[in-house]
Amino acid sequence: MVARPRHEAPPTQPRFEEILGQDRVVEPLKIALETARIEGRRPDPILLTGPAGGGKTTLARAVASEPGRRAVDISAPVVEHPAALMTLVAGLDDGDVLFIDEIHALPQRVAEMLYEALQEKTLTLPIAQGSRMTTITLRLADFVTVAATTDPDRMPWPLRDRFTHQEVRMSMAKTTSPSSRKGPRIAWSVR
């Protein structure tokens, strides 16, 4: 038996109701999640883009705050080999939220494996049988994917394409002095 890595977020997840002053971002996410629930399907993968400190991780964890969901956080730069991703996604349960921070930093080989996991909820694995190679396909749980990046232009296009249904762009207001800062100004758009 393979030990499954558990990168679970803290048990006290922020809820959407606790994210104040960001209705333009929160409301579309809530609508997308509720629509998927009503239609009996998993939400489309969600990509949060914006500067560091803009609240991407908080929003991702709020997605996981619904009952029956568990947040599993990973930092893309740490996932150096496809086997690490395979072990992680194979350990997810239905309804879990996989949060991939800094997704633009995923190595190409890992990103290519993620394509199939996001789109088909399967993983095709090569298996050596003597001198022959064969493949097996693993069916994955029906998990929700939320990813964050500070630089979406560095994401490979095939990976970014998996997120075209729901992309939330965030920006922070620029101020001249720390005392004049009124908090992040958030803008969203759905592609």
Secondary structure, DSSP 8 states (H G I E B T S, - for coil): -------B--SS---GGG-TT-HHHHHHHHHHHHHHHHHTS----EEEE--TTSSHHHHHHHHTTSTT--EEEEEGGG--SHHHHHHHHHT--TT-EEEEETGGGS-HHHHHHHHHHHHTSEEEEEEEETTEEEEEEEE----EEEEEES-GGGS-HHHHHTTTT-EEE------SSGGG-----------
